């Protein structure tokens, strides 16, 4: 299975946290062949004032990360699910076929990182609760991650994100009535309602609509607009399916259309 790694910022136990995880594991979780959760908590040497990692020790932490994951995958047949960086520590989470009898595999992996203090443990987690309810993002956080991917594509194509432009969104509904209520609400918000073919390969969210409005596409602006649409859609049994816009380069260059990135 192809891996899909990404990260996001959130709050964990009341503290700011950065979560880095393999999103692709969601498709197969829980894995009955790996019902045990193994964790390794590493205390950072030079965390930032917010408790997250600092540039000062970034290289050391990446090397530690690579060494630990490679060794545990090799010795314990572990799957690295993700990590949480918070409160001056980096928490690594793996799923393994069975609880190891001792900590030797972790000790060997971190033997060359003697300046770092760490603790490790294992617990039964056959439902993969740590991955599905702690590491995996909420629906809104996941949508923000999707938005960021599109924004990054715009930037890579020379877009400064300074200019407003028309942004199109696609949404699908369980019923024509739900679609109608949604369209009424969107018109009041200034969106243009455009025709959209119904979904032919979806048994539930069949009735589609495309809406469009002039807007900004910097991260904060597009997150605000998209999440507002998502909330309106979900209130009438709708599902958001992605947004699309054009690349706007500085004067003298040309515009090219950006492909739509779907929510699912």
SEVO-283600 format. One line per 5 residues: number of its first residue (from 1); for each residue x, y, z of C-alpha. Coordinates in steps of 0.2 Angstrom, whole numbers, plus 2048, in hexadecimal, padded with zeros to 3 digits. Layout:
BEGIN
NUM) X:Y:Z; ...
//
This chain:
BEGIN
1) 800:800:800; 806:811:7FC; 80A:81C:80B; 802:82D:80D; 80B:837:81A
6) 805:848:820; 804:853:830; 7F9:85F:839; 7F9:86A:848; 7EC:868:856
11) 7EA:867:869; 7ED:857:872; 7E9:856:885; 7E7:869:885; 7F8:86C:87D
16) 7FD:871:86B; 803:862:861; 80A:85D:850; 804:84D:84A; 80D:844:83B
21) 804:834:835; 802:827:827; 7F0:82C:821; 7F0:81C:816; 7EE:811:825
26) 7DD:817:827; 7D7:80C:819; 7DC:7FC:821; 7DB:800:834; 7DA:7F7:83F
31) 7E6:7EA:839; 7E2:7D9:842; 7F4:7D4:83F; 7FB:7E2:84A; 7EF:7E4:859
36) 7FD:7EB:865; 802:7FD:867; 814:801:86A; 819:812:86F; 829:81B:871
41) 82A:82C:879; 83A:836:877; 83D:846:881; 844:853:875; 854:85D:87A
46) 850:86E:872; 83D:870:870; 835:880:86B; 82C:88B:877; 81C:884:871
51) 822:872:876; 824:86D:863; 834:869:85B; 841:876:856; 84C:878:847
56) 85B:876:853; 859:864:855; 84F:860:845; 85C:856:83D; 85F:84B:84D
61) 84D:847:84E; 84B:842:83C; 85A:836:83E; 852:82F:84E; 841:82D:845
66) 849:824:837; 853:818:841; 845:814:84D; 838:810:840; 844:806:835
71) 84A:7FC:844; 839:7F8:84B; 832:7F4:83A; 840:7E8:837; 841:7E0:849
76) 82F:7E0:84E; 825:7E0:83D; 81E:7F1:844; 814:7FD:83A; 818:810:83E
81) 807:818:83F; 80D:82A:844; 814:835:851; 80E:844:85C; 81A:852:860
86) 814:85B:870; 81A:862:881; 82C:860:87D; 82B:84D:878; 829:843:868
91) 81D:834:86A; 81F:826:85D; 811:819:85B; 813:808:852; 807:7FA:850
96) 80F:7E8:853; 809:7D6:851; 80D:7D3:864; 814:7DB:873; 827:7D9:873
101) 82E:7D1:883; 83A:7DF:886; 840:7F0:880; 84F:7EA:877; 84A:7EE:866
106) 846:800:86B; 856:801:875; 861:7FB:866; 858:807:85A; 85C:816:866
111) 86D:811:86C; 876:81E:861; 86B:82C:868; 871:82B:87A; 86D:83D:87D
116) 85B:83A:87C; 850:833:88A; 842:828:885; 834:81D:88C; 82B:80F:883
121) 81D:803:886; 810:7F9:87E; 7FD:7F6:880; 7EF:7EC:877; 7E6:7F7:86A
126) 7DD:7EB:85F; 7D1:7F9:859; 7E0:804:855; 7D8:811:860; 7E8:81C:861
131) 7E9:81D:84E; 7D7:820:84A; 7D2:82B:859; 7E2:834:85D; 7EE:835:84F
136) 7E1:835:840; 7DA:847:83D; 7C8:84C:83F; 7BE:84F:82F; 7C2:862:830
141) 7D4:85F:833; 7D5:853:825; 7CD:860:819; 7D9:86D:81F; 7E7:861:81A
146) 7DF:85E:809; 7DD:871:807; 7F0:873:80B; 7F5:867:7FD; 7EC:871:7F0
151) 7F3:882:7F7; 804:87A:7F6; 801:875:7E4; 7FC:887:7E0; 80C:88E:7E8
156) 817:881:7DE; 80F:887:7CE; 814:899:7D2; 804:8A0:7DA; 807:8AD:7E7
161) 7F6:8AA:7EE; 7F3:8BD:7EF; 7E6:8BF:7E2; 7D3:8BA:7E5; 7CD:8AF:7D8
166) 7BD:8A4:7D4; 7BD:894:7DF; 7B2:885:7DB; 7AC:878:7E7; 7A3:868:7E4
171) 797:860:7F0; 78B:851:7EF; 77B:84D:7F9; 771:83E:7FE; 761:847:7F8
176) 75B:854:7EC; 753:85D:7FB; 763:85E:804; 76C:865:7F5; 75E:872:7F3
181) 75F:878:805; 772:879:803; 771:883:7F3; 765:88F:7FB; 772:892:809
186) 780:894:7FD; 777:8A1:7F2; 775:8AB:802; 788:8AB:805; 78B:8B1:7F3
191) 78F:8A1:7EA; 78B:89E:7D8; 781:88D:7D6; 788:883:7C7; 781:873:7BF
196) 78A:863:7C4; 787:851:7BE; 781:845:7CC; 78D:838:7D2; 78C:828:7C8
201) 797:81E:7D3; 790:822:7E4; 781:81A:7EB; 77E:826:7FA; 785:838:7F5
206) 77D:839:7E4; 776:84A:7E1; 784:856:7DD; 787:869:7DC; 795:875:7D7
211) 796:886:7E0; 7A2:894:7DB; 7A7:8A5:7E3; 7B5:8B1:7E2; 7C1:8AE:7F1
216) 7D2:8AD:7F8; 7DC:89D:7F8; 7E9:8A0:806; 7E8:892:813; 7DE:89C:820
221) 7D1:8A2:813; 7CE:892:80A; 7CD:888:81A; 7C0:894:820; 7B6:894:810
226) 7B7:881:80E; 7B2:87C:820; 7A3:888:81F; 79D:87F:810; 7A1:86E:818
231) 796:872:827; 788:878:81C; 789:868:812; 78A:85C:820; 77A:864:828
236) 770:85E:81A; 778:84E:817; 785:854:80A; 797:84F:807; 7A5:85B:801
241) 7AF:855:7F3; 7BC:862:7F0; 7C1:873:7E8; 7C9:87A:7D9; 7D0:88A:7D3
246) 7DD:891:7C7; 7EF:895:7C9; 7F1:8A8:7C9; 803:8AD:7C5; 80B:8BE:7C6
251) 807:8CA:7B7; 80F:8C4:7A7; 80D:8B2:7AA; 7FE:8A7:7A6; 7F0:89E:7B0
256) 7ED:88B:7B0; 7E0:881:7B7; 7E3:877:7C7; 7DB:866:7C8; 7CE:863:7D6
261) 7D4:859:7E5; 7C6:84F:7EC; 7C2:84E:7FF; 7C1:83B:7FE
//
